[in-house]
Amino acid sequence: MKMRPCIKCLFLLISSAEIFAKPPFSLFSMAALQENFGGACKNEDPKAIGDQLETEIVSLFEDAASMPISLTKDDGNIEVRTKFRGQHLLSMAEAKIIPNRQPDGFKGFLENFNEAFAQVDPMVKEVRQLEKDTHREGVKAFLKFPYPVADRMMVHFKYLRMNRNKDEHMLILSERGNQHLLDQHSNAEETKKYVLGRVFLCAYWVRPVHDEQNKIIGSNIRYIFNGDVGGSLPKWVQSQVGPKNALESLRGFIGYKK
C-alpha cells in the first residue's frame, strides 16, 4: 500500500508507540472510558447531541485566532491551528478561500461521505452504515495499517447539516452517545482484530465567500479533528503528526471528485 509522507510518519510513530507501550486497549475496555465523552450523552436526544456538537464547532472556530498556528500553506491561505484538550490534540484547518468554487459543489462529498472518505484517504478500508434515523447515522470505519501495527476501527455517529445557513453546509462526526452502537454492532472477531480508535469531534464545514456586491466568489473550507487513534501516543508525537494530517484531510476534501 502506497502511503502519503504524513501517513508514513503516523505509521512509524504509532509503530513505536505500540512496540514500547503496554498493549493497546481492546474494544470493550476502550468503551469503558467513554464516561468523559460518549457515555455521558448516551441517553440524550439525538437532535440535541447534534445541536450541541454544532454549537461547539462554531465556538471553537470563533476562538481559533487565539490558538497558535502550527502550519501554513499557499501564502497563508491555508492555516492549521492546534491545542490540547486534555491528553488529545485538537487540530483545526482552514482554507480561507477556494476561488470560483461554489459551496454546493462540495455537497457530493458530504452527502456521500461513506464512499468519498474511502476514496480520498488510502488508509480507509471501509465505512459501514450501522443504523440511521432522521437526525444522524451510526457508522463504523475500518482503517488499514501496514504490519506490525494493528488495524483500527472507529464507531461513531454522522450528522449532516446541509443548508444550516444559506449556501452553507456542515458534516459532523462524533462518538458521543455511541455506547449502544458498541453494544449492538460489535463482535468477538472484531475485538481481537482491531484496536478501537475514537472520534471525539470531527467536522467539515463549507461557507460561501462573497464580494462587495454579495455575489459568491468562492468557498471557505474548515476542518476540525479531536480524537484518539490508539497506541498511547505521547503529546509530542501528536503535535508532530496532527497538523499534517489535518492539512491532508482538508486538501482531500477540496480535491474530491465524484
C-alpha positions, 0 to 999 in steps of 0.5 A: 500500500502506497502511503502519503509522507504524513501517513508514513510518519503516523505509521512509524510513530504509532509503530513505536508507540505500540512496540514500547507501550503496554498493549493497546486497549481492546474494544470493550475496555476502550468503551469503558472510558467513554464516561468523559465523552460518549457515555455521558450523552448516551441517553440524550436526544439525538437532535440535541447531541447534534445541536450541541456538537454544532454549537461547539464547532462554531465556538471553537472556530470563533476562538481559533485566532487565539490558538497558535498556528502550527502550519501554513500553506499557499501564502497563508491561505491555508492555516492549521491551528492546534491545542490540547484538550486534555491528553488529545490534540485538537487540530483545526484547518482552514482554507480561507478561500477556494476561488470560483468554487461554489459551496454546493459543489462540495455537497457530493462529498458530504452527502456521500461521505461513506464512499468519498472518505474511502476514496480520498484517504488510502488508509480507509478500508471501509465505512459501514452504515450501522443504523440511521434515523432522521437526525444522524447515522451510526457508522463504523470505519475500518482503517488499514495499517501496514504490519506490525501495527494493528488495524483500527476501527472507529464507531461513531455517529454522522450528522449532516447539516446541509443548508444550516445557513444559506449556501452553507453546509456542515458534516459532523462526526462524533462518538458521543452517545455511541455506547449502544452502537458498541453494544449492538454492532460489535463482535468477538472477531472484531475485538481481537482484530482491531484496536478501537480508535475514537472520534471525539469531534470531527467536522467539515464545514463549507461557507460561501465567500462573497464580494462587495456586491454579495455575489459568491466568489468562492468557498471557505473550507474548515476542518476540525479533528479531536480524537484518539487513534490508539497506541498511547501516543505521547503529546509530542508525537501528536503535535508532530503528526496532527497538523499534517494530517489535518492539512491532508484531510482538508486538501482531500476534501477540496480535491474530491471528485465524484 
